[in-house]
Amino acid sequence: MGTLSTPVPEERAIPASERKVTPAAARVALVGVHGFGTHHLRNLERLQASGAVTLVAVADPNPPAPGALPPETAVFGTLDELLAATPALDVVIVATPIQTHAPLALTALPYADLYLEKPPVASLADFNRLQDAAAAAGRSVQVGFQSLGSHALQAIEELLAGGEIGSLLGVAATGRWVRDRAYYKRSRWAGKRSLDGVDVVDGVATNPLAHAIATALRIAGARTVDDLASVETDLYRANDIESDDTSVIRVRTASGLPITCALTLCATESVEPYVTLQGSEGTAVFHYTEDRLSVSTAAGERHEVFGRDDLTENLLDHLRHRHSPHQSGGAPLISSLADSGAFMRVLEAIRTAEPPALVAEGHVDWVGDGDSAHAVITGIEDALERATAAHATFSELGLPWARPAGGQADALSLSVHDGDTAAGVQSGTQPLATVCDGTAIAARLSPRPYLHPVRSLGGVTVTDHLPADHPWHLGAGIALQDVNGTNFWGGKTYTRAAGRYEERPDHGRIVQLSATPGLAPFEPVSPGGTSLHQELSWQAPDGSELLRERRITRASRVDHRTWRLDLATELTAVVDASLGGPGSNGAAGSGYGGFFWRLPACTGAEVFTADHRGESAVHSTSSAWLAWTADFPAGAASLVFAAPAEAADPWFVRLSGYPGVGSALAWDRPVILAVGESARRSFTVWIADGILTPAEAAALALRDSWRP
């Protein structure tokens, strides 16, 4: 509907006391017969054939094609004209551009109950106005979130109530669709934030994939504005539009449940969107366009397809029950206006956010020609998966096309001088490692400081963080899964009593108290290098301090293709402390904890020591050094890890399942510290461009390692 209506005088309205809906066919008018209006035409044709409705009139400035309507249906150019000539309407359906919803709905409410397509309106202020108007007119408003009619939602309620997937830890919505240039040229309002001074808010999260957000909110029990504690947005666009086509929306409910929606219209191919329920004992995935539910637990997997209730039929049933003196209880609206409050809170956050950031050309491929061409953001599928697994924004993931994230200290850098540069290495100061303070990390991932990204001199990134397989893996750093029963590692906790990993409310956080760059207090930094001295507090879930850590991180250049990262930690017990993890709690071979380095996806990986080669042979050994060579996305690189001089801690190695290396502080028994006692470990890692031979790796490891 391209023409906005003017308010209708009150005296033309039919008083609520004189209105009634009988079992006879409901008199329905449709505003907007093109676009999604064609869906309503087909549905109304079905309902009219069954005797449930009569389509008495339509309004659209662009008339429908001949034969598209029943012969008795009147056609008008505007809603005002329709209302003036059409008495005794029961329902008006509004399926028009977003910016017209509010004025058309306000015009229609005095005359009929309302079916309003999603999103109901384009601002929270208009939503409040519409609620007030509906209440004053005594009218019901159904909002067109069709997925909420799925019978799978009741099944989801039952599986949650029955504990089939344990406690609900979070809800995530994933949508990846393809939309071409023609999609944004179909109308003046497509892809606009506003048009002629009127809010439109036509973005990925508010229009094409709005059902993903609405369904996730409903599953989480969030219906009203007050059901949400916070809404965060991270908005981007690859297309030449005003609104977002690729975004993360992160919501926290009033009860603290995280809901993360990662959505794009710039995917490689369109995939049916889905909502994931993340439980302590399993997961449930709801493909809402197909009404298909998949449940996965330790007991196995099951799949089921459900039916759904039609929202128009539900509205008619609601009205019959509401007005009939012979009916009791009545049929509640499946998608009432009031229950759209939480969604409108999300829309308002998007409306008032800063404009979406443009994804740089180097990260976008255009597939196809002319108006059929569509944008594909490089690596977007992986980015969506990571965002929902970690409840993180694109910015927090550190994606190369995303806005810089907050919560980062100064990068560790060193100087590269003319004559000493490798191919692709620029002369001058070069950032090699970034220290993240971890404050934005989700509580279940045990927030803590860490290094990421760490790069070679040639620019090859050799750390990963927030990976979808283990989102609590955070670059390179220090973490333990069990300090007096507090998990500083993230994810599930292995306990001896249970003999398995369990989801527990035991996650602590490591808080950065201070970070001082420059010279380390223990030893001068060699020319061209830099260091960072951190004071860290290891805190239990209740905020009490268990450990105080002093951590020194240093970067220095070795030669034209190699630099050295030194990390020393001193953990001092604030209370009597037991430092352990899965290995010390009985999980044989899983003694990880202490220093850990998560590598990014790589190919051709080799892991070896002076005496052993391969994951199974190196894992659990106490060799003086360990090397990892591989081809990473940006090129080949090698890392050589020196074991700590303070103790013969075994190496923890993963290659086949995921790429990671650790030095195990508590392999099979805890480290016990009395109040005031300290555990010290120091590590050196050489990062080299290219693939090192065993002899070259050994030669690096024989260099003097830095010890505080």
C-alpha positions in Angstrom: 0.0 0.0 0.0 1.8 3.1 -1.2 -0.7 5.8 0.0 -0.9 6.7 3.7 -4.5 7.0 5.0 -5.7 9.9 7.2 -7.4 9.2 10.5 -11.1 8.4 10.2 -13.5 10.5 12.2 -14.7 8.8 15.4 -18.4 9.1 14.6 -18.0 6.7 11.7 -16.8 3.9 14.1 -19.1 1.2 15.2 -19.2 1.0 19.0 -17.7 -2.2 20.5 -21.0 -3.0 22.3 -22.8 -3.2 18.9 -20.2 -5.4 17.2 -20.4 -9.2 17.1 -19.0 -12.1 15.1 -21.3 -14.9 14.3 -20.5 -18.4 13.0 -21.4 -17.0 9.5 -18.6 -16.1 7.1 -16.5 -13.3 8.5 -16.4 -10.2 6.3 -12.7 -9.5 5.5 -10.9 -6.7 3.7 -7.3 -7.0 2.5 -5.1 -3.9 2.2 -2.2 -4.6 -0.1 -2.6 -7.3 -2.7 0.9 -7.5 -4.1 4.1 -8.8 -2.5 3.1 -10.8 0.6 -0.4 -9.8 0.0 -0.6 -12.5 -2.7 -0.1 -15.1 0.1 -3.1 -13.7 1.9 -5.1 -13.8 -1.3 -4.4 -17.5 -1.7 -5.2 -18.2 2.0 -8.4 -16.2 1.8 -9.4 -18.1 -1.3 -9.0 -21.3 0.7 -10.9 -19.9 3.7 -13.7 -18.6 1.4 -14.1 -22.0 -0.2 -14.6 -23.5 3.2 -17.2 -20.9 4.1 -15.1 -19.3 6.9 -14.7 -15.8 5.3 -15.9 -13.6 2.5 -13.3 -11.3 0.9 -15.6 -8.3 0.5 -13.0 -5.7 -0.5 -9.4 -4.9 -1.2 -7.4 -1.7 -1.3 -4.2 -1.0 -3.2 -3.2 1.9 -5.4 -1.9 -0.7 -7.9 -5.1 -2.8 -8.7 -4.8 -6.6 -8.7 -4.6 -8.5 -12.0 -8.0 -9.4 -13.6 -9.4 -12.6 -12.2 -7.2 -12.4 -9.1 -10.3 -11.7 -6.9 -13.7 -13.3 -6.3 -16.3 -11.5 -8.6 -18.1 -10.0 -5.6 -14.9 -8.4 -4.1 -14.8 -4.6 -4.4 -11.6 -2.9 -5.3 -10.5 0.5 -3.9 -7.4 2.7 -4.2 -7.1 3.6 -0.5 -8.2 2.3 2.8 -10.2 5.4 3.4 -12.3 4.7 0.3 -12.7 1.1 1.3 -13.9 1.9 4.8 -16.3 4.6 3.6 -18.0 2.2 1.2 -17.8 -1.1 3.1 -19.9 -1.5 6.3 -19.8 -4.2 9.0 -16.3 -5.4 8.5 -15.0 -8.1 10.9 -11.3 -8.2 10.0 -8.9 -6.0 8.1 -5.6 -7.6 6.9 -2.8 -5.1 6.3 0.0 -6.4 4.1 1.7 -3.3 2.9 5.2 -1.7 3.2 6.5 -1.4 6.7 6.3 2.4 7.0 2.6 2.3 6.2 1.6 -0.2 9.0 1.1 2.3 11.8 -1.2 4.8 9.9 -3.2 2.1 8.2 -3.6 0.1 11.4 -4.7 3.2 13.4 -7.2 4.0 10.6 -8.7 0.4 10.5 -9.0 -0.3 14.3 -12.2 1.6 14.9 -13.9 -0.5 12.2 -12.6 -4.0 12.5 -10.2 -6.3 14.3 -6.8 -6.4 12.7 -4.3 -8.8 11.1 -1.1 -6.8 10.7 1.9 -8.2 8.8 5.3 -8.2 10.5 7.0 -6.2 11.7 3.9 -4.6 13.2 5.3 -1.0 13.0 8.6 0.7 12.5 9.2 2.2 16.0 8.5 1.5 19.6 6.6 4.8 19.9 4.2 3.7 17.1 3.9 0.3 18.8 2.8 2.0 22.0 0.3 4.2 20.1 -1.1 1.1 18.4 -1.5 -0.8 21.7 -3.4 2.2 23.2 -5.6 2.5 20.1 -6.5 -1.2 20.1 -7.4 -1.1 23.8 -9.5 2.0 23.3 -11.4 0.4 20.4 -11.7 -2.9 22.1 -10.1 -4.6 19.2 -7.8 -7.6 18.8 -4.6 -7.4 16.7 -2.8 -10.5 15.3 0.7 -9.9 14.1 1.9 -12.0 11.1 4.7 -14.0 12.6 3.4 -17.2 11.0 6.1 -19.5 12.6 4.5 -18.9 16.0 1.6 -21.1 14.8 3.8 -24.1 14.6 2.8 -27.0 16.9 6.5 -27.6 17.4 6.6 -24.8 19.9 4.3 -26.7 22.3 6.6 -29.7 21.8 9.6 -27.6 22.7 7.8 -26.3 25.8 7.2 -29.9 26.8 10.8 -31.1 26.2 12.1 -28.2 28.2 9.7 -28.9 31.1 10.6 -32.5 31.0 14.3 -31.8 31.1 15.1 -33.7 28.0 18.0 -31.4 27.1 18.7 -30.4 30.7 18.7 -26.7 31.7 18.3 -24.2 28.9 21.6 -22.3 28.7 20.9 -20.1 25.7 18.9 -19.7 22.5 20.5 -19.0 19.1 18.9 -18.2 15.7 20.8 -18.6 12.5 19.6 -17.4 9.1 21.6 -17.4 5.9 19.8 -16.4 2.7 20.7 -15.0 -0.7 19.2 -11.8 -2.0 20.3 -10.2 -5.2 20.4 -6.6 -6.4 16.9 -6.9 -7.9 15.6 -7.6 -4.4 16.6 -4.1 -3.3 15.3 -2.5 -6.5 11.8 -3.9 -6.2 10.5 -0.8 -4.4 11.5 2.6 -3.1 11.5 1.5 0.5 13.5 -1.7 0.1 16.7 -1.7 2.2 15.9 1.8 3.7 16.2 2.9 7.2 13.8 5.7 6.5 12.0 7.2 3.5 10.9 10.8 3.2 11.5 11.2 6.9 9.4 8.2 7.9 11.0 5.2 9.6 11.2 2.0 7.5 13.8 -0.1 9.2 13.9 -2.7 6.4 16.9 -4.8 7.4 17.7 -8.5 7.6 16.6 -8.8 11.2 13.4 -6.8 10.9 11.9 -8.0 7.6 13.1 -11.1 5.7 14.5 -13.0 8.7 12.4 -11.3 11.4 10.7 -14.7 12.0 14.0 -16.0 13.3 14.2 -13.4 16.0 10.5 -13.7 16.8 10.7 -17.4 17.1 13.8 -17.3 19.3 12.2 -14.8 21.6 9.0 -16.9 21.9 11.0 -20.1 22.7 12.9 -18.1 25.4 9.6 -17.0 26.9 10.2 -13.3 26.0 7.0 -11.7 24.8 6.7 -8.2 26.2 9.1 -5.2 26.3 9.8 -5.9 30.0 10.8 -9.5 29.3 14.2 -8.2 27.9 17.0 -6.8 30.0 19.2 -5.7 27.2 19.6 -5.7 23.4 22.9 -5.3 21.5 23.3 -4.8 17.8 26.3 -5.3 15.4 25.0 -4.3 12.0 26.7 -4.5 8.5 25.9 -4.3 4.9 27.6 -5.5 1.7 24.9 -4.2 -0.6 24.4 -0.6 -1.6 21.6 0.0 0.8 20.9 2.0 4.0 19.9 -0.9 6.3 21.7 -4.0 7.4 22.0 -7.2 5.4 24.3 -9.0 7.8 24.0 -8.7 11.6 24.3 -10.1 15.0 21.5 -9.2 17.5 22.4 -10.3 21.1 19.6 -10.2 23.7 19.5 -11.0 27.3 16.2 -11.8 28.9 15.1 -10.4 32.3 15.9 -13.9 33.7 19.5 -13.7 32.3 19.1 -16.1 29.4 21.2 -15.1 26.3 19.6 -15.1 22.9 21.9 -14.5 19.9 20.6 -14.1 16.4 23.2 -14.2 13.6 21.7 -13.4 10.2 22.7 -12.6 6.7 21.4 -12.1 3.2 24.9 -12.5 1.8 25.4 -16.2 2.1 26.9 -18.6 -0.5 23.5 -20.3 -0.9 20.1 -20.0 0.9 19.6 -22.5 3.7 16.4 -22.9 5.8 16.8 -20.8 8.9 16.8 -22.4 12.4 16.7 -21.8 16.1 19.0 -23.8 18.4 18.2 -24.5 22.0 21.5 -25.0 23.9 20.9 -27.2 26.8 23.1 -28.6 29.6 22.4 -32.2 28.4 21.8 -31.7 24.7 20.5 -29.5 22.0 17.2 -29.0 20.0 17.2 -27.4 16.6 13.9 -26.0 15.2 13.8 -25.3 11.4 10.8 -23.0 11.7 9.9 -22.7 8.0 9.6 -26.5 7.9 8.1 -27.1 11.3 10.9 -29.6 11.8 12.4 -30.3 15.2 15.6 -32.3 15.9 16.7 -33.2 19.4 20.1 -34.5 20.2 21.1 -35.9 23.6 23.4 -38.6 25.0 20.5 -41.0 24.4 20.6 -40.4 20.7 18.8 -38.2 18.1 15.1 -37.9 17.1 13.4 -35.9 14.4 9.8 -34.9 14.1 7.7 -32.7 11.7 4.7 -30.9 13.1 1.7 -29.1 11.7 0.8 -25.5 12.3 -2.2 -23.3 12.9 -3.0 -20.6 10.4 -2.9 -17.2 12.0 -6.0 -15.9 10.1 -8.0 -18.9 11.2 -6.7 -18.4 14.8 -7.8 -14.8 14.7 -11.3 -15.7 13.5 -11.6 -18.4 16.2 -10.5 -15.9 18.8 -13.1 -13.5 17.7 -15.9 -16.1 17.7 -15.0 -17.2 21.2 -14.6 -13.6 22.4 -18.1 -12.5 21.3 -20.2 -15.6 21.7 -22.1 -15.9 25.1 -22.1 -19.7 24.6 -18.4 -20.1 24.5 -16.0 -20.1 27.5 -12.3 -19.7 27.7 -11.8 -18.7 24.1 -8.9 -19.2 21.7 -6.0 -17.0 22.6 -4.2 -15.2 19.8 -1.1 -17.0 18.8 0.8 -13.8 17.9 -0.9 -10.9 19.6 0.2 -7.3 19.4 1.1 -7.3 23.1 3.3 -10.4 22.6 5.2 -8.6 20.0 6.6 -6.2 22.6 9.9 -8.1 22.9 10.4 -8.1 19.1 9.7 -4.4 19.0 12.3 -3.8 21.7 14.8 -5.5 19.3 13.5 -3.4 16.3 13.9 -0.2 18.3 17.5 -1.1 19.1 18.2 -1.6 15.4 16.3 1.6 14.5 18.3 3.7 16.9 21.7 2.0 16.3 24.5 3.7 14.3 24.2 3.0 10.6 25.4 -0.4 9.4 29.1 -0.6 8.6 30.0 -1.3 5.0 31.9 -4.6 4.5 35.0 -3.7 2.6 35.2 -4.8 -1.1 38.1 -7.2 -0.4 35.8 -9.4 1.8 32.8 -9.5 -0.7 32.5 -11.6 -3.8 29.7 -10.8 -6.3 28.2 -13.9 -7.9 26.1 -13.5 -11.1 25.6 -10.6 -13.4 23.5 -7.4 -13.4 20.5 -7.3 -11.1 20.8 -11.1 -10.6 24.2 -10.7 -8.9 24.3 -11.3 -5.2 26.9 -10.5 -2.6 28.7 -13.2 -0.7 30.7 -12.2 2.4 33.9 -14.3 2.7 33.6 -16.9 5.4 30.1 -15.8 6.5 28.8 -19.3 7.2 31.7 -19.9 9.7 31.1 -16.4 11.2 27.4 -17.1 11.9 28.2 -20.5 13.5 30.9 -18.9 15.7 28.7 -16.1 16.8 25.8 -18.3 17.9 28.1 -20.8 19.6 29.9 -18.2 21.6 27.0 -15.6 21.9 29.5 -13.2 20.4 29.1 -10.3 17.9 31.1 -10.2 14.7 33.1 -7.4 16.2 34.0 -9.5 19.2 35.0 -12.4 16.9 37.6 -10.1 15.4 36.5 -10.7 11.8 38.6 -8.8 9.3 35.6 -6.9 8.0 34.0 -6.1 11.3 34.3 -3.0 13.5 37.2 -3.1 16.0 36.1 -4.6 19.2 36.5 -2.9 22.6 38.3 -4.6 25.5 41.7 -4.7 23.9 45.0 -3.6 25.4 47.9 -2.2 23.3 49.2 -4.7 20.8 52.6 -6.2 21.5 54.8 -4.9 18.7 58.4 -4.9 17.6 60.4 -3.0 15.0 61.4 -4.5 11.7 64.2 -2.6 10.1 65.2 -2.2 6.4 67.5 -4.9 5.3 66.0 -7.4 7.8 62.6 -7.8 6.2 61.0 -10.9 4.9 58.8 -10.9 1.8 55.6 -9.0 2.6 56.9 -7.6 5.9 56.9 -3.8 6.1 59.6 -1.8 7.8 58.7 -0.1 11.0 56.7 -1.1 14.1 54.6 -4.1 13.5 51.9 -5.4 15.8 52.3 -9.1 16.4 49.9 -9.9 19.2 46.9 -8.3 20.6 46.0 -8.6 24.3 42.2 -8.9 24.8 40.9 -8.3 28.3 38.1 -10.8 27.8 35.4 -8.6 29.5 32.9 -9.2 26.7 33.2 -13.0 26.8 30.0 -14.9 27.9 30.0 -16.0 31.5 29.8 -19.7 30.5 33.1 -19.3 28.6 35.0 -18.1 31.8 35.9 -14.5 30.8 39.7 -13.9 31.0 42.5 -12.0 29.2 44.2 -13.7 26.3 46.3 -13.1 23.2 44.6 -13.0 19.8 45.4 -12.5 17.1 49.0 -13.6 17.2 50.7 -13.3 13.8 53.9 -14.2 12.1 56.2 -11.5 10.7 54.7 -12.3 7.3 51.2 -11.7 8.6 50.0 -15.3 9.1 47.5 -15.6 12.0 48.5 -18.5 14.2 45.8 -18.2 17.0 42.1 -18.7 17.0 39.5 -17.7 19.5 35.8 -18.4 20.1 35.8 -21.3 17.6 32.4 -23.0 17.1 33.7 -26.4 18.2 35.0 -25.1 21.6 34.0 -21.5 22.0 35.8 -21.3 25.3 39.1 -21.7 23.6 40.6 -18.2 23.6 43.8 -17.7 21.6 46.9 -18.1 23.8 46.8 -17.7 27.5 46.6 -19.3 31.0 43.5 -21.0 32.3 42.5 -23.9 34.6 39.3 -25.9 34.8 39.3 -26.4 38.6 40.6 -24.0 41.2 38.8 -24.9 44.4 35.8 -26.0 42.4 35.7 -23.0 40.1 36.0 -23.4 36.4 38.3 -20.8 34.8 38.5 -22.8 31.5 34.9 -22.5 30.3 32.4 -25.0 29.1 31.5 -28.2 31.0 33.3 -29.3 34.1 34.7 -32.8 34.7 34.3 -34.0 38.3 35.6 -37.1 39.9 32.2 -37.7 41.6 30.3 -37.6 38.3 32.9 -39.3 36.2 31.9 -37.2 33.3 31.6 -33.6 32.0 28.7 -31.7 33.5 27.2 -28.3 33.0 27.6 -26.5 36.3 27.1 -22.9 37.5 30.8 -22.8 38.5 32.4 -20.5 35.9 34.8 -17.9 37.3 36.5 -15.0 35.6 40.0 -13.6 35.5 39.9 -9.9 35.9 42.6 -7.6 34.7 43.5 -5.2 37.5 46.3 -3.4 35.7 48.2 -3.6 32.4 51.5 -1.8 32.0 53.3 -1.8 28.7 57.0 -1.1 28.3 59.9 -2.6 30.1 59.3 -5.8 32.1 60.2 -5.4 35.8 62.3 -8.5 35.8 64.6 -7.9 32.8 65.2 -5.2 30.2 63.6 -5.7 26.9 66.0 -6.2 23.9 66.0 -3.5 21.3 63.0 -3.7 18.9 60.8 -5.6 21.4 58.1 -4.7 23.8 56.4 -6.2 26.9 53.3 -6.1 29.0 53.0 -6.6 32.7 49.5 -7.6 33.9 48.1 -8.0 37.4 45.2 -10.4 37.3 42.6 -11.5 39.9 41.1 -15.0 39.6 37.6 -14.7 41.0 34.9 -17.3 41.9 31.3 -16.9 40.7 30.5 -15.1 43.9 33.3 -12.6 43.3 35.6 -13.9 46.0 39.3 -13.9 45.0 41.1 -17.3 44.8 44.4 -16.4 43.1 46.3 -13.3 42.2 48.4 -13.6 39.1 51.4 -11.6 37.8 51.8 -12.2 34.1 54.6 -10.9 31.8 54.3 -11.1 28.1 57.2 -10.1 25.8 57.8 -10.0 22.0 61.2 -9.8 20.4 62.7 -10.4 16.9 65.0 -13.3 16.2 65.7 -13.1 12.5 64.2 -12.1 9.2 61.4 -14.6 9.4 61.1 -15.4 13.2 60.1 -13.7 16.3 59.8 -14.9 19.9 56.9 -14.6 22.3 57.8 -15.1 26.0 55.1 -15.6 28.6 55.7 -15.9 32.4 53.1 -16.4 35.0 53.2 -16.4 38.8 50.0 -17.7 40.5 49.8 -16.8 44.2 47.1 -18.4 46.4 44.9 -15.8 48.2 43.3 -18.7 50.0 44.4 -22.3 50.4 44.1 -23.5 46.8 44.0 -26.7 44.7 44.8 -26.1 41.1 43.6 -28.9 38.9 41.5 -30.0 35.9 40.0 -33.0 34.2 43.2 -35.0 34.4 43.6 -34.5 38.2 39.9 -35.2 38.6 40.2 -38.6 36.9 39.8 -38.0 33.2 42.8 -40.0 31.9 44.8 -38.3 29.1 42.8 -35.1 29.5 45.1 -33.2 31.8 44.8 -29.9 30.0 45.0 -26.7 32.0 47.7 -24.0 32.4 49.3 -22.7 29.3 47.2 -23.3 26.2 47.4 -22.2 22.5 44.4 -22.7 20.2 45.5 -22.7 16.6 43.3 -21.8 13.6 42.1 -24.3 11.0 45.1 -25.5 9.0 46.1 -28.2 6.6 49.1 -30.4 6.3 49.8 -30.0 10.1 52.7 -31.8 11.6 53.5 -32.0 15.4 56.8 -33.3 16.6 59.4 -33.2 19.3 63.1 -34.2 19.3 62.1 -37.8 19.8 58.4 -38.2 18.7 56.2 -37.3 15.8 52.4 -37.3 15.5 49.6 -36.5 17.9 49.4 -39.8 19.7 53.2 -40.1 20.1 53.7 -36.5 21.4 50.6 -36.2 23.6 51.5 -36.7 27.3 55.3 -36.5 26.8 57.5 -34.2 28.7 59.9 -33.2 25.9 62.0 -30.0 26.2 60.3 -28.6 23.1 57.4 -29.2 20.7 57.0 -28.0 17.1 53.9 -27.4 15.0 54.1 -26.8 11.3 51.1 -26.2 8.9 49.6 -24.3 6.1 47.3 -21.7 7.5 44.7 -19.6 5.5 47.2 -16.8 5.0 50.3 -19.0 4.4 52.6 -21.5 5.9 54.0 -21.0 9.4 55.7 -22.9 12.2 55.6 -22.6 16.0 58.2 -24.0 18.4 57.1 -24.3 22.1 59.7 -24.5 24.8 58.7 -26.4 27.9 58.8 -24.5 31.2 62.1 -24.7 33.1 60.2 -24.8 36.4 58.6 -28.3 36.0 58.5 -31.2 33.6 54.8 -30.6 32.7 53.5 -33.0 30.0 52.4 -31.6 26.6 48.7 -31.7 25.8 48.2 -32.0 22.0 45.1 -32.1 19.8 45.4 -32.3 16.0 42.7 -34.5 14.6 39.8 -33.1 16.6 40.9 -29.5 16.6 44.3 -27.8 16.5 45.6 -27.0 20.0 48.7 -27.3 22.1 49.0 -26.9 25.9 51.5 -27.4 28.7 49.6 -29.2 31.5 50.1 -27.8 35.0 48.0 -30.5 36.6 48.2 -33.5 34.3 47.1 -36.2 36.8 47.3 -34.5 40.2 46.5 -31.1 41.5 49.0 -28.4 42.4 48.3 -27.6 46.1 49.2 -24.1 47.3 48.9 -22.7 50.9 47.9 -19.1 51.4 50.7 -16.9 50.0 52.4 -19.7 48.1 53.0 -19.4 44.4 53.3 -21.6 41.3 55.5 -20.2 38.5 55.8 -21.2 34.9 57.5 -19.5 32.0 57.2 -20.3 28.3 58.8 -19.3 25.0 57.2 -19.7 21.6 59.0 -19.0 18.4 56.8 -18.1 15.5 58.4 -18.5 12.1 57.1 -18.0 8.5 57.3 -21.1 6.4 57.7 -24.8 7.3 60.6 -25.5 9.7 62.5 -28.8 9.5 63.1 -30.7 12.7 66.7 -29.5 12.7 65.6 -25.9 12.3 63.0 -26.3 15.1 65.6 -27.9 17.4 68.1 -25.1 16.7 65.5 -22.5 17.7 64.7 -24.4 20.9 68.4 -24.5 21.8 68.4 -20.6 22.0 68.3 -19.2 25.4 64.7 -19.0 26.6 63.7 -16.0 28.6 63.2 -16.6 32.3 62.1 -13.9 34.7 
